[in-house]
Amino acid sequence: MKRGFLILSFSMVSVIALLYGIDPAWFARSFLGIADLSLDFAHILRAVMGLYLALGIFWLLCALTNKHKNTAVLTTIVFAGGLFAGRLLSLAADGIPSPLLAFYTALELAIVPIGWWIYKRPD
């Protein structure tokens, strides 16, 4: 079960990372309604892509090698929980985001208890 969770986590975060970073201008235009993307915002999206891919690759390697699986599952919880906390702050300070980002918020909220349940299960 942990292996499957980590592979699914890798898959989801990799798709999101590549959407952000392969063509940041297209992503911002298509999903966020931003017609003119600044160089700095493109830089941030590509940096986020790198962070997401690095964590995703770690999760995949842990799933495939059976090493550090519990640590990998815990990092998915910390990753999703940190993103969710930041989005809650943004909801309070900025209001409701685009539908895609609202969907990400729901996913991140779901991952925390699911990840914890999986973490507590025996290998």
QUITA-V550719 format. One record per residue. N is the residue number from 1. SS is DSSP state (H for helix, E for strand, C for the rest). BURIAL is # if it has 24 or more other ideal C-beta (glycine too) atoms within 12 Angstrom, else .. Layout:
n = {N,N}
ss = {SS,SS}
burial = {BURIAL,BURIAL}
This chain:
n = {1,2,3,4,5,6,7,8,9,10,11,12,13,14,15,16,17,18,19,20,21,22,23,24,25,26,27,28,29,30,31,32,33,34,35,36,37,38,39,40,41,42,43,44,45,46,47,48,49,50,51,52,53,54,55,56,57,58,59,60,61,62,63,64,65,66,67,68,69,70,71,72,73,74,75,76,77,78,79,80,81,82,83,84,85,86,87,88,89,90,91,92,93,94,95,96,97,98,99,100,101,102,103,104,105,106,107,108,109,110,111,112,113,114,115,116,117,118,119,120,121,122,123}
ss = {C,H,H,H,H,H,H,H,H,H,H,H,H,H,H,H,H,H,H,H,H,C,C,H,H,H,H,H,H,H,H,H,C,C,C,C,C,C,H,H,H,H,H,H,H,H,H,H,H,H,H,H,H,H,H,H,H,H,H,H,H,H,H,H,H,C,C,C,H,H,H,H,H,H,H,H,H,H,H,H,H,H,H,H,H,H,H,H,H,H,H,H,H,H,C,C,C,C,H,H,H,H,H,H,H,H,H,H,H,H,H,H,H,H,H,H,H,H,H,H,C,C,C}
burial = {.,#,#,.,#,#,#,#,#,#,.,#,#,#,.,#,#,.,#,#,#,.,.,#,.,.,#,#,.,.,#,#,.,.,.,.,#,.,.,.,.,#,.,.,#,#,.,#,#,.,.,#,#,.,#,#,#,#,#,#,.,#,#,.,.,.,.,.,#,#,.,#,#,#,#,#,#,.,#,#,#,.,#,#,.,.,#,.,.,.,.,.,.,.,.,.,.,.,.,.,#,.,.,#,#,.,#,#,.,.,#,#,.,#,#,.,.,#,#,.,.,.,.}
